[in-house]
Structures are given as structure tokens and as C-alpha cells.
Amino acid sequence: MHLRILLYPGFDELDAIGPFEVLSMAVRRIAALRANDRPASSPWSVELASIDGAREIRASNGLRVGIDPAPMSGAPTEGPGGSAATAPRTSPDVLLVPGGGWVDRSRIGAWSEFERGDGAGTVAHEVRREIDRGAVVASVCTGAMLLARAGVLRGRRCITHHAAIDDLAAFGAVIVRARVVDDGNIVTAGGVTSGIDLALHLVSRFAGNDLADGIAATLEYERRAASIPTSGTRDR
């Protein structure tokens, strides 16, 4: 299971770093279980990636995030920085898109990235490509607007930051008022802190609820349940 968090200039820090903390903990714990002959899941890896290959991205509040060229795999061969230097870059099983800068129409962030369109080198293009390839695509906060720009949310159950719900509905999305909405190959979360709920839900969905509960306990975080349709698009 390979998870990629796709960064672009102006993304909201917590939208990406909150899920990264949860997912990196899952990577390490799954690796430890496998090392002790207690495989709870297939091997996991997680990476932060930039849309244009940049090695550093400036987030919405000024934090500069360095991009490691190799994903974190939790393998014993990892170097001091926590990344497996020899791990190959692979296509993601889950692509996660953060939001940021939509509501205030910032010159960098989701609004600016939305305005760039869906051509090669845009977040929307990457979203469409990974959906077509069979990956699960997830978003936090107004990252959902970039999924909408990719044309993948029409008729799909989803959520975004409360201030952008009308914008999202205008693209034909079916709004579900929940922290996290799991609609099969599309998983969306509401504003900012709900990205932690989204990441815990992904851990639960792909590696089991016990692992997700253990990570939540370590973080001293009270989980909120996801909204999961009982029929229709859930099995896509």
C-alpha cells in the first residue's frame, strides 16, 4: 500500500501534515508487526510529493516543506532522516490532496491551482490520471475543489470546508454533512483538522480498526466516524 500526499504552493500545513503524521505512524507500526512475523497488512509506504518535482514547497502560512525523493517505508534500511534511500518511487494506491487558500481566493493555494486548469502539470491532471489508473483519491478541506476541477465529483457523495460547500455543490457533487465521507474510490474530509479523521479512516479501511484506534490513542485524538454509503458508488 503506497500513499502519496500531493503538495502544491500555498497548501494548508495541517491539511497535509496531520494526515502525514497518522500515515507515517501506520507505516512504522505495520513494518514492526511484519518484522515480528505478525503481518496485519501488506507493507505500507507514504510520501510527500510536489506537483512539479520541486524539492521544497512553501505552504499557506509560510512553512517551507522539504520533499524527500524516496518514500518512507518503515523498513530497517531507512537512513537517519527516516526515508528508505533505495526505495523506488511507485504509483500510489491512495493519492491525498490538501486544500488551503480557497476561501480567501489567495494568489497561491487551492484557488490558484484550480485556476491553472486540468492540463499536464496540474493537481487536477494528476487526480484524473490516478482515478483512471484505479487509485483511491482523497482530499482534505478545499482540496475537494481540485477533485471537482478534475471532473471526478459529479454525482459523488463528498464534503469540503463549510465555506466552500456551495462552490462544491455547483459541480454536481452530492454534499454529505460529515467529517469524512467515504464513497469508494473518492474519500473526502471537511475543514482542516478533519484530515486527521480521514487518515485514521484510511488506516482503518486498509489495515484494520485496531491499528487506527492504537494510533488515535497515541495521538490522544478522539476519532469521529466516517459516513459510508451502504449502496451505490461505495464499491467503485
PEGI-V149237 format. One record per pair of residues at least 4 apart in sequence whose C-alpha atoms are under 8 Angstrom apart, sorted by the first residue. I is the first residue (numbers start at 1). J is the second residue. D is the distance in whole Angstrom. If there is no record, write none. Layout:
i=I j=J d=D
i=I j=J d=D
This chain:
i=1 j=42 d=7
i=1 j=43 d=6
i=1 j=44 d=5
i=1 j=45 d=6
i=1 j=92 d=8
i=1 j=93 d=6
i=1 j=94 d=8
i=2 j=44 d=6
i=2 j=45 d=5
i=2 j=46 d=6
i=2 j=90 d=8
i=2 j=91 d=7
i=2 j=92 d=5
i=2 j=93 d=5
i=2 j=94 d=7
i=3 j=44 d=8
i=3 j=45 d=6
i=3 j=46 d=5
i=3 j=47 d=6
i=3 j=92 d=5
i=3 j=93 d=6
i=3 j=94 d=5
i=3 j=95 d=6
i=3 j=96 d=8
i=4 j=46 d=6
i=4 j=47 d=5
i=4 j=48 d=6
i=4 j=49 d=7
i=4 j=92 d=6
i=4 j=93 d=8
i=4 j=94 d=6
i=4 j=95 d=5
i=4 j=96 d=6
i=5 j=16 d=7
i=5 j=20 d=8
i=5 j=46 d=8
i=5 j=47 d=6
i=5 j=48 d=5
i=5 j=49 d=6
i=5 j=95 d=6
i=5 j=96 d=5
i=5 j=97 d=6
i=5 j=98 d=8
i=6 j=48 d=6
i=6 j=49 d=5
i=6 j=50 d=6
i=6 j=51 d=7
i=6 j=95 d=7
i=6 j=96 d=6
i=6 j=97 d=5
i=6 j=98 d=7
i=6 j=123 d=8
i=7 j=11 d=7
i=7 j=16 d=8
i=7 j=48 d=7
i=7 j=49 d=6
i=7 j=50 d=5
i=7 j=51 d=6
i=7 j=57 d=7
i=7 j=97 d=7
i=7 j=98 d=7
i=8 j=50 d=6
i=8 j=51 d=6
i=8 j=57 d=7
i=8 j=59 d=8
i=8 j=109 d=7
i=8 j=113 d=8
i=8 j=123 d=8
i=9 j=57 d=6
i=9 j=58 d=6
i=9 j=59 d=6
i=9 j=60 d=7
i=9 j=108 d=6
i=9 j=109 d=6
i=10 j=58 d=6
i=10 j=59 d=4
i=10 j=60 d=4
i=10 j=61 d=8
i=10 j=100 d=6
i=10 j=101 d=7
i=10 j=108 d=5
i=10 j=109 d=4
i=10 j=110 d=7
i=11 j=15 d=8
i=11 j=16 d=8
i=11 j=58 d=8
i=11 j=59 d=5
i=11 j=60 d=5
i=11 j=98 d=6
i=11 j=99 d=6
i=11 j=100 d=5
i=11 j=101 d=7
i=11 j=108 d=8
i=11 j=109 d=5
i=11 j=110 d=7
i=12 j=16 d=7
i=12 j=59 d=6
i=12 j=60 d=5
i=12 j=61 d=7
i=12 j=98 d=7
i=12 j=99 d=6
i=12 j=100 d=4
i=12 j=101 d=7
i=12 j=109 d=8
i=12 j=192 d=8
i=13 j=17 d=6
i=13 j=59 d=6
i=13 j=60 d=7
i=13 j=61 d=7
i=13 j=63 d=7
i=14 j=18 d=5
i=14 j=19 d=8
i=14 j=192 d=6
i=14 j=193 d=7
i=14 j=195 d=8
i=15 j=19 d=7
i=15 j=98 d=5
i=15 j=99 d=6
i=15 j=100 d=8
i=15 j=140 d=6
i=15 j=141 d=7
i=15 j=192 d=5
i=15 j=193 d=7
i=15 j=195 d=6
i=16 j=20 d=6
i=16 j=97 d=8
i=16 j=98 d=6
i=16 j=140 d=8
i=16 j=195 d=8
i=17 j=21 d=6
i=18 j=22 d=7
i=18 j=193 d=7
i=18 j=195 d=6
i=18 j=196 d=5
i=19 j=23 d=6
i=19 j=195 d=6
i=19 j=196 d=5
i=19 j=198 d=7
i=19 j=199 d=5
i=19 j=200 d=8
i=20 j=24 d=6
i=20 j=46 d=8
i=20 j=48 d=8
i=20 j=199 d=8
i=21 j=25 d=6
i=22 j=26 d=6
i=22 j=196 d=7
i=22 j=199 d=6
i=22 j=200 d=7
i=22 j=215 d=7
i=23 j=27 d=6
i=23 j=46 d=7
i=23 j=199 d=6
i=23 j=200 d=8
i=23 j=203 d=7
i=24 j=28 d=6
i=24 j=45 d=8
i=24 j=46 d=6
i=24 j=72 d=7
i=25 j=29 d=6
i=25 j=215 d=7
i=26 j=30 d=6
i=26 j=44 d=8
i=26 j=203 d=7
i=26 j=211 d=7
i=26 j=212 d=8
i=26 j=215 d=7
i=27 j=31 d=6
i=27 j=43 d=8
i=27 j=44 d=5
i=27 j=45 d=6
i=27 j=46 d=7
i=27 j=72 d=8
i=27 j=73 d=6
i=27 j=74 d=6
i=28 j=32 d=6
i=28 j=73 d=7
i=28 j=74 d=5
i=28 j=75 d=8
i=29 j=33 d=6
i=30 j=34 d=6
i=30 j=39 d=7
i=30 j=40 d=7
i=30 j=41 d=7
i=30 j=43 d=7
i=30 j=44 d=7
i=31 j=35 d=6
i=31 j=43 d=7
i=31 j=44 d=8
i=31 j=73 d=8
i=31 j=74 d=6
i=31 j=75 d=6
i=32 j=36 d=6
i=32 j=74 d=8
i=33 j=37 d=6
i=33 j=38 d=5
i=33 j=39 d=5
i=33 j=40 d=7
i=34 j=38 d=5
i=34 j=39 d=4
i=34 j=40 d=7
i=34 j=43 d=8
i=40 j=207 d=7
i=40 j=208 d=8
i=41 j=206 d=8
i=41 j=207 d=6
i=43 j=73 d=8
i=44 j=73 d=6
i=44 j=74 d=8
i=45 j=71 d=6
i=45 j=72 d=5
i=45 j=73 d=4
i=45 j=74 d=7
i=46 j=71 d=5
i=46 j=72 d=5
i=46 j=73 d=7
i=47 j=68 d=8
i=47 j=70 d=7
i=47 j=71 d=4
i=47 j=72 d=6
i=48 j=67 d=6
i=48 j=68 d=7
i=48 j=71 d=8
i=49 j=53 d=7
i=49 j=67 d=6
i=49 j=68 d=8
i=50 j=54 d=6
i=50 j=55 d=7
i=50 j=57 d=7
i=50 j=67 d=7
i=51 j=121 d=6
i=51 j=122 d=7
i=51 j=123 d=6
i=52 j=121 d=6
i=54 j=67 d=7
i=55 j=66 d=6
i=55 j=67 d=5
i=55 j=68 d=7
i=55 j=69 d=8
i=56 j=64 d=6
i=56 j=65 d=5
i=56 j=66 d=4
i=56 j=67 d=6
i=57 j=64 d=6
i=57 j=65 d=5
i=57 j=66 d=7
i=57 j=67 d=8
i=58 j=62 d=6
i=58 j=63 d=6
i=58 j=64 d=4
i=58 j=65 d=6
i=59 j=63 d=5
i=59 j=64 d=6
i=59 j=65 d=7
i=60 j=100 d=7
i=60 j=101 d=7
i=60 j=108 d=8
i=60 j=109 d=7
i=68 j=83 d=7
i=69 j=89 d=8
i=70 j=83 d=6
i=70 j=84 d=6
i=70 j=85 d=6
i=70 j=86 d=7
i=70 j=87 d=6
i=70 j=88 d=7
i=70 j=89 d=6
i=71 j=83 d=6
i=71 j=84 d=7
i=71 j=87 d=7
i=71 j=88 d=8
i=71 j=89 d=7
i=72 j=78 d=8
i=72 j=82 d=7
i=72 j=83 d=5
i=72 j=84 d=6
i=73 j=78 d=8
i=73 j=83 d=7
i=73 j=84 d=6
i=73 j=87 d=8
i=74 j=78 d=7
i=74 j=82 d=8
i=74 j=83 d=8
i=74 j=84 d=8
i=75 j=84 d=7
i=77 j=84 d=6
i=78 j=82 d=6
i=78 j=83 d=5
i=78 j=84 d=4
i=78 j=85 d=7
i=79 j=83 d=6
i=79 j=84 d=6
i=79 j=85 d=7
i=92 j=130 d=8
i=92 j=135 d=7
i=93 j=134 d=8
i=93 j=135 d=5
i=93 j=136 d=6
i=94 j=135 d=6
i=94 j=136 d=5
i=94 j=137 d=6
i=94 j=138 d=7
i=95 j=127 d=8
i=95 j=130 d=7
i=95 j=135 d=7
i=95 j=136 d=6
i=95 j=137 d=5
i=95 j=138 d=6
i=96 j=137 d=6
i=96 j=138 d=5
i=96 j=139 d=5
i=96 j=140 d=8
i=97 j=137 d=8
i=97 j=138 d=6
i=97 j=139 d=5
i=97 j=140 d=6
i=97 j=143 d=5
i=97 j=144 d=8
i=97 j=146 d=8
i=98 j=139 d=6
i=98 j=140 d=5
i=98 j=141 d=7
i=98 j=142 d=7
i=98 j=143 d=5
i=99 j=109 d=7
i=99 j=110 d=6
i=99 j=139 d=8
i=99 j=140 d=6
i=99 j=141 d=5
i=99 j=142 d=4
i=99 j=143 d=4
i=99 j=144 d=7
i=100 j=109 d=5
i=100 j=110 d=6
i=100 j=141 d=7
i=100 j=142 d=6
i=100 j=143 d=7
i=101 j=105 d=6
i=101 j=106 d=5
i=101 j=107 d=8
i=101 j=108 d=7
i=101 j=109 d=5
i=101 j=110 d=6
i=101 j=111 d=6
i=102 j=106 d=6
i=102 j=109 d=7
i=102 j=110 d=5
i=102 j=111 d=5
i=102 j=112 d=8
i=102 j=142 d=6
i=102 j=164 d=8
i=103 j=111 d=8
i=103 j=163 d=7
i=103 j=164 d=7
i=105 j=111 d=6
i=105 j=112 d=7
i=106 j=111 d=6
i=106 j=112 d=7
i=107 j=111 d=7
i=107 j=112 d=6
i=108 j=112 d=5
i=108 j=113 d=7
i=109 j=113 d=6
i=110 j=114 d=6
i=110 j=142 d=7
i=110 j=143 d=7
i=110 j=145 d=7
i=110 j=146 d=7
i=111 j=115 d=6
i=112 j=116 d=7
i=113 j=117 d=7
i=113 j=122 d=7
i=113 j=123 d=7
i=113 j=146 d=8
i=114 j=118 d=8
i=114 j=124 d=8
i=114 j=145 d=7
i=114 j=146 d=6
i=114 j=149 d=6
i=116 j=122 d=7
i=117 j=122 d=7
i=117 j=124 d=7
i=117 j=149 d=7
i=118 j=122 d=6
i=118 j=123 d=7
i=118 j=124 d=5
i=118 j=125 d=5
i=118 j=149 d=7
i=118 j=150 d=6
i=119 j=124 d=8
i=119 j=125 d=6
i=120 j=125 d=6
i=120 j=126 d=8
i=121 j=125 d=7
i=121 j=126 d=8
i=122 j=126 d=7
i=123 j=127 d=6
i=123 j=146 d=7
i=124 j=128 d=6
i=124 j=146 d=6
i=124 j=147 d=6
i=124 j=149 d=6
i=124 j=150 d=4
i=125 j=129 d=6
i=125 j=150 d=6
i=126 j=130 d=6
i=127 j=131 d=6
i=127 j=137 d=7
i=127 j=147 d=7
i=127 j=150 d=6
i=128 j=132 d=6
i=128 j=150 d=6
i=128 j=151 d=8
i=128 j=152 d=7
i=129 j=133 d=6
i=130 j=134 d=6
i=130 j=135 d=5
i=130 j=136 d=8
i=130 j=137 d=7
i=131 j=135 d=5
i=131 j=136 d=7
i=131 j=137 d=7
i=131 j=185 d=8
i=134 j=185 d=8
i=135 j=185 d=7
i=136 j=184 d=7
i=136 j=185 d=4
i=136 j=186 d=6
i=136 j=187 d=7
i=137 j=185 d=6
i=137 j=186 d=5
i=137 j=187 d=6
i=138 j=186 d=6
i=138 j=187 d=5
i=138 j=188 d=5
i=138 j=189 d=8
i=139 j=143 d=5
i=139 j=144 d=5
i=139 j=147 d=8
i=139 j=187 d=7
i=139 j=188 d=5
i=139 j=189 d=6
i=140 j=144 d=7
i=140 j=160 d=7
i=140 j=188 d=6
i=140 j=189 d=5
i=140 j=190 d=6
i=140 j=191 d=7
i=140 j=192 d=7
i=140 j=194 d=7
i=140 j=195 d=5
i=140 j=198 d=8
i=141 j=159 d=8
i=141 j=160 d=5
i=141 j=161 d=5
i=141 j=188 d=8
i=141 j=189 d=6
i=141 j=190 d=5
i=141 j=191 d=4
i=141 j=192 d=6
i=141 j=194 d=8
i=141 j=195 d=8
i=142 j=146 d=8
i=142 j=160 d=6
i=142 j=161 d=6
i=142 j=164 d=7
i=142 j=190 d=8
i=142 j=191 d=7
i=143 j=147 d=7
i=143 j=160 d=8
i=144 j=148 d=6
i=144 j=159 d=7
i=144 j=160 d=6
i=144 j=168 d=8
i=144 j=188 d=7
i=145 j=149 d=6
i=145 j=160 d=8
i=145 j=167 d=8
i=145 j=168 d=6
i=146 j=150 d=6
i=147 j=151 d=7
i=147 j=152 d=6
i=147 j=153 d=7
i=148 j=152 d=6
i=148 j=153 d=5
i=148 j=154 d=8
i=148 j=168 d=7
i=148 j=171 d=6
i=148 j=173 d=8
i=152 j=156 d=8
i=153 j=157 d=8
i=153 j=158 d=8
i=153 j=171 d=7
i=153 j=172 d=7
i=153 j=173 d=5
i=154 j=171 d=6
i=154 j=172 d=4
i=154 j=173 d=5
i=154 j=174 d=8
i=155 j=172 d=6
i=155 j=173 d=5
i=155 j=174 d=6
i=156 j=172 d=8
i=156 j=173 d=5
i=156 j=174 d=5
i=156 j=183 d=7
i=156 j=186 d=8
i=156 j=233 d=8
i=157 j=173 d=6
i=157 j=174 d=5
i=157 j=175 d=6
i=157 j=176 d=6
i=157 j=181 d=7
i=157 j=182 d=8
i=157 j=183 d=6
i=158 j=173 d=7
i=158 j=174 d=6
i=158 j=175 d=5
i=158 j=176 d=6
i=158 j=180 d=8
i=158 j=181 d=5
i=158 j=182 d=8
i=158 j=183 d=7
i=158 j=186 d=8
i=158 j=187 d=7
i=158 j=188 d=6
i=158 j=189 d=8
i=159 j=165 d=7
i=159 j=175 d=6
i=159 j=176 d=6
i=159 j=177 d=7
i=159 j=178 d=7
i=159 j=179 d=8
i=159 j=180 d=7
i=159 j=181 d=7
i=159 j=188 d=6
i=159 j=189 d=6
i=159 j=190 d=6
i=160 j=164 d=6
i=160 j=165 d=6
i=160 j=168 d=8
i=160 j=188 d=7
i=160 j=189 d=6
i=160 j=190 d=4
i=160 j=191 d=6
i=161 j=165 d=7
i=161 j=189 d=8
i=161 j=190 d=5
i=161 j=191 d=4
i=161 j=192 d=8
i=162 j=190 d=7
i=162 j=191 d=7
i=164 j=168 d=6
i=165 j=169 d=6
i=165 j=175 d=7
i=166 j=170 d=6
i=167 j=171 d=7
i=168 j=172 d=7
i=168 j=173 d=6
i=169 j=173 d=5
i=169 j=174 d=7
i=169 j=175 d=7
i=176 j=181 d=7
i=176 j=227 d=8
i=178 j=189 d=8
i=178 j=190 d=7
i=178 j=226 d=7
i=178 j=227 d=6
i=179 j=189 d=6
i=179 j=190 d=5
i=179 j=194 d=6
i=179 j=197 d=7
i=179 j=198 d=8
i=179 j=224 d=7
i=179 j=225 d=8
i=179 j=226 d=7
i=179 j=227 d=8
i=180 j=187 d=7
i=180 j=188 d=6
i=180 j=189 d=4
i=180 j=190 d=7
i=180 j=194 d=7
i=180 j=197 d=7
i=180 j=198 d=6
i=180 j=225 d=7
i=180 j=226 d=5
i=180 j=227 d=6
i=181 j=187 d=6
i=181 j=188 d=5
i=181 j=189 d=6
i=181 j=226 d=6
i=181 j=227 d=5
i=181 j=228 d=6
i=182 j=186 d=6
i=182 j=187 d=4
i=182 j=188 d=7
i=182 j=226 d=7
i=182 j=227 d=6
i=182 j=228 d=5
i=182 j=229 d=7
i=182 j=234 d=7
i=183 j=187 d=6
i=183 j=228 d=6
i=183 j=229 d=7
i=183 j=233 d=6
i=183 j=234 d=5
i=183 j=235 d=8
i=183 j=236 d=8
i=184 j=233 d=6
i=184 j=234 d=4
i=184 j=235 d=5
i=184 j=236 d=5
i=185 j=234 d=8
i=185 j=235 d=8
i=185 j=236 d=6
i=187 j=198 d=8
i=188 j=198 d=7
i=189 j=194 d=6
i=189 j=195 d=6
i=189 j=197 d=8
i=189 j=198 d=6
i=190 j=194 d=6
i=190 j=195 d=7
i=191 j=195 d=8
i=193 j=197 d=8
i=194 j=198 d=6
i=195 j=199 d=6
i=196 j=200 d=6
i=197 j=201 d=6
i=197 j=223 d=6
i=197 j=224 d=6
i=197 j=225 d=8
i=197 j=226 d=8
i=198 j=202 d=6
i=198 j=226 d=8
i=199 j=203 d=6
i=200 j=204 d=6
i=200 j=212 d=5
i=200 j=215 d=8
i=200 j=216 d=7
i=200 j=223 d=8
i=201 j=205 d=6
i=201 j=212 d=7
i=201 j=225 d=8
i=201 j=226 d=7
i=202 j=206 d=6
i=202 j=207 d=8
i=203 j=207 d=5
i=203 j=208 d=7
i=203 j=209 d=7
i=203 j=211 d=7
i=203 j=212 d=6
i=204 j=208 d=4
i=204 j=209 d=4
i=204 j=210 d=7
i=204 j=211 d=7
i=204 j=212 d=5
i=205 j=209 d=7
i=207 j=211 d=7
i=207 j=212 d=8
i=208 j=212 d=7
i=209 j=213 d=6
i=210 j=214 d=6
i=211 j=215 d=6
i=212 j=216 d=6
i=213 j=217 d=6
i=214 j=218 d=6
i=215 j=219 d=6
i=216 j=220 d=6
i=216 j=221 d=5
i=216 j=222 d=7
i=216 j=223 d=7
i=217 j=221 d=6
i=217 j=222 d=8
i=228 j=234 d=7
i=229 j=233 d=8
i=229 j=234 d=6
i=230 j=234 d=7
i=231 j=235 d=8
